[in-house]
Amino acid sequence: MTTATALRTSTMAQALNLALKDEMRADPTVHVLGEDVGALGGVFRITDGLTAEFGEDRCLNTPLAEAGILGTAIGMAMYGLRPVVEMQFDAFAYPAMEQLVSHVAKMRNRTAGRLPLPITIRVPYGGGIGGVEHHSDSSEAYYASTPGLHVVTPATVEDAYGLLRASIASDDPVVFLEPKRLYWGKSEWDPSLAVPPIGKAALKRDGRSAVLITYGPSLPICLDAAEAAKAEGWDLAVLDLRTLVPFDEQTVCEVVRSIGRAVVVHEATGFGGPGAEIAARVTERCFHHLAAPVLRVTGFDIPFPPPMLEHHHLPGVDRILDAVARLQWEDGR
Amino acid sequence: MTVLDHRHPATVPGWLPGATAPRTDPAPLLPDSSPLRVLGTEAQTKTDPALLRELYRRLVVGRRYNQQATTLTKQGRLAVYPASTGQEACEVAAALALRPQDWLFPSYRDTLAVVSRGVDPLEALTLLRGSAHTGYDPKATRTAPLSTPLATQAPHAVGLAHAARLAGDQTVALAMLGDGGTSEGDFHEALNFAAVLNAPVVFLVQNNGYAISVPLTQQSAAPSLAHKAVGYGMPGRLVDGNDAAAMHAVLSEAVERARAGGGPTLIEALTYRIEAHTNADDATRYREEAEVTAWREHDPILLMERHLRPAGVLDDELVREAAEEAEALAARMRAEFHAEPELDPMSLFTHVYAEMTPQLREQSAQLAAELAAEAEVEAR
């Protein structure tokens, strides 16, 4: 993979756009398809300029039908293409669920490895942008509990670039969850840096008191919480999973064992959410290293609320610090 | 006024170019009011006798295949078998209308089309035997896995045909569906995508009258299922699904039209499922025996014998050859399916991802340890 080498300042949206362009330039089998991905560049402009540079055949405006989009992408992949599908919003991806669960996730398995489907399904997800209903879902648990899918979700500009390129290059299907509230955050980054492998968590901040295990839209909030925690005398680590499937159990358990206290933070509902799986795994594997139960700070177990109420639902710094305060400091080490 | 004349007036302000443009494709969209027949008509005399003989041979072999698979199911050698008995003309014509570079997208009832395409029955039937999901190599055989979720294979056919067209390949995709499948959303989306993309794909709907127990009258209020094509802007064709020669003619025309860049076609084949939905179904609960008897009189093999004998196309020698080939296939199926399949429990983990996740490696090791412990107990 070749890219520009200069350090650049851009938003996550621009980094995702560059990743698409770089993959399409590097590999003529990469095709983008979805609703409004052509002249408009997608409702979030992630596909901006693709049709102009690569033509309508490689960046295809499709009819408005998510099962049709994903089903068509499956056939394209069967013929040797590497489709990148855009689902317009998290909750608009649900009509494609049967194609995803029954075919995308299972095709390699159903054909004893003869028909892998290298499809990337980009899904803008999560709340925090004032979206009305059906525009703010955290749907990752559905995907993460479907064997055969990789589930990737970046939280930084450079990870967005690198992980999208890695996802498109993957021979397995990847559900690529883009935290839409982070689309417009700018930072300086180096596109020439190695593309991070799928399935590797990253320690974004080291600390000795407790570790916040998080991903996607909640990473900046956890970093803010860690900063605020200093005033309370807590030195918090922050671990960004980056990939939910495959789950980087090794890194997570190493960090938890060395620190002894952990809080899992995500926007998705708590019951049956990724945090439940992570807490269970960490408890099973690190029990004797834990000074306190693994706690979770998640969205409530409710349908995503109207935008004027979403701040009550979404995990914030105070709720995270409250959880940290409950980590049995007086009883532990 | 026909359906085709009904367009938005071009004078409405604001309509974009294209919205009012007449279709230039010469193929009419509306299906004929009666199904196409070839056998016993003038068209039969214009059909290549060698083709008719080949269709007959495949029909006879196909019928025996269905019988043998049904028997194997009763003997517990297949987990389940949705027979295409009575529908063999659709199945073998589909296989014969495709060229080697074309792709077939079968549903679970279409193993005969897969076998007639040249896939070994042992490989075609692993799904229904219960030994493996897909026993054949889809890429090598250009045959997609049998689709159990209804109509979900139709958009795959569209995508593959679209990709082939982009590559400049002369490849056509044929998606096989049933009458019930036309009610699914994926059917609608596939046909719409196919027409919009002008993809070289053919949709063959075998209307056998019932979706398990639900008759067509409770499935659709359309004048015919072929009429549905009009709404998408593609031709609909209605054909006697038990007339193998008519099936081959309609399918070949649609396949070659698609190959030449003419776009997709929807074909409705009127046929009948002589057997129950599967061996687990009881068809006497929802249909009269008289109906089955009437359709037996319109059996695809009978039809050929009735019309090809007097024409001198079918003779005793071909009848004998076809019967011998059918018996040879049945004997091979009996021998192969009575042997126990070779199963590897560790294969559960090998094809979930290109590389096993750490979690799967752990679970794989767990199963290996369990198997080793079992083997140790058995060895004692």
Boltz contact constraints between the chains, C-beta under 6 A:
constraints:
  - contact:
      token1: [A, 57]
      token2: [B, 166]
      max_distance: 6.0
  - contact:
      token1: [A, 63]
      token2: [B, 192]
      max_distance: 6.0
  - contact:
      token1: [A, 63]
      token2: [B, 196]
      max_distance: 6.0
  - contact:
      token1: [A, 65]
      token2: [B, 189]
      max_distance: 6.0
  - contact:
      token1: [A, 67]
      token2: [B, 186]
      max_distance: 6.0
  - contact:
      token1: [A, 67]
      token2: [B, 189]
      max_distance: 6.0
  - contact:
      token1: [A, 68]
      token2: [B, 155]
      max_distance: 6.0
  - contact:
      token1: [A, 68]
      token2: [B, 189]
      max_distance: 6.0
  - contact:
      token1: [A, 68]
      token2: [B, 193]
      max_distance: 6.0
  - contact:
      token1: [A, 71]
      token2: [B, 155]
      max_distance: 6.0
  - contact:
      token1: [A, 71]
      token2: [B, 156]
      max_distance: 6.0
  - contact:
      token1: [A, 72]
      token2: [B, 155]
      max_distance: 6.0
  - contact:
      token1: [A, 72]
      token2: [B, 158]
      max_distance: 6.0
  - contact:
      token1: [A, 72]
      token2: [B, 159]
      max_distance: 6.0
  - contact:
      token1: [A, 72]
      token2: [B, 193]
      max_distance: 6.0
  - contact:
      token1: [A, 73]
      token2: [B, 159]
      max_distance: 6.0
  - contact:
      token1: [A, 74]
      token2: [B, 156]
      max_distance: 6.0
  - contact:
      token1: [A, 74]
      token2: [B, 159]
      max_distance: 6.0
  - contact:
      token1: [A, 75]
      token2: [B, 156]
      max_distance: 6.0
  - contact:
      token1: [A, 75]
      token2: [B, 158]
      max_distance: 6.0
  - contact:
      token1: [A, 75]
      token2: [B, 159]
      max_distance: 6.0
  - contact:
      token1: [A, 75]
      token2: [B, 160]
      max_distance: 6.0
  - contact:
      token1: [A, 76]
      token2: [B, 159]
      max_distance: 6.0
  - contact:
      token1: [A, 76]
      token2: [B, 163]
      max_distance: 6.0
  - contact:
      token1: [A, 78]
      token2: [B, 160]
      max_distance: 6.0
  - contact:
      token1: [A, 79]
      token2: [B, 160]
      max_distance: 6.0
  - contact:
      token1: [A, 79]
      token2: [B, 163]
      max_distance: 6.0
  - contact:
      token1: [A, 79]
      token2: [B, 164]
      max_distance: 6.0
  - contact:
      token1: [A, 81]
      token2: [B, 163]
      max_distance: 6.0
  - contact:
      token1: [A, 102]
      token2: [B, 149]
      max_distance: 6.0
  - contact:
      token1: [A, 108]
      token2: [B, 351]
      max_distance: 6.0
  - contact:
      token1: [A, 109]
      token2: [B, 351]
      max_distance: 6.0
  - contact:
      token1: [A, 109]
      token2: [B, 352]
      max_distance: 6.0
  - contact:
      token1: [A, 110]
      token2: [B, 133]
      max_distance: 6.0
  - contact:
      token1: [A, 110]
      token2: [B, 134]
      max_distance: 6.0
  - contact:
      token1: [A, 110]
      token2: [B, 145]
      max_distance: 6.0
  - contact:
      token1: [A, 111]
      token2: [B, 134]
      max_distance: 6.0
  - contact:
      token1: [A, 111]
      token2: [B, 138]
      max_distance: 6.0
  - contact:
      token1: [A, 111]
      token2: [B, 145]
      max_distance: 6.0
  - contact:
      token1: [A, 112]
      token2: [B, 351]
      max_distance: 6.0
  - contact:
      token1: [A, 113]
      token2: [B, 351]
      max_distance: 6.0
  - contact:
      token1: [A, 114]
      token2: [B, 137]
      max_distance: 6.0
  - contact:
      token1: [A, 115]
      token2: [B, 138]
      max_distance: 6.0
  - contact:
      token1: [A, 147]
      token2: [B, 352]
      max_distance: 6.0
  - contact:
      token1: [A, 148]
      token2: [B, 352]
      max_distance: 6.0
  - contact:
      token1: [A, 171]
      token2: [B, 354]
      max_distance: 6.0
  - contact:
      token1: [A, 172]
      token2: [B, 353]
      max_distance: 6.0
  - contact:
      token1: [A, 172]
      token2: [B, 354]
      max_distance: 6.0
  - contact:
      token1: [A, 246]
      token2: [B, 357]
      max_distance: 6.0
  - contact:
      token1: [A, 249]
      token2: [B, 358]
      max_distance: 6.0
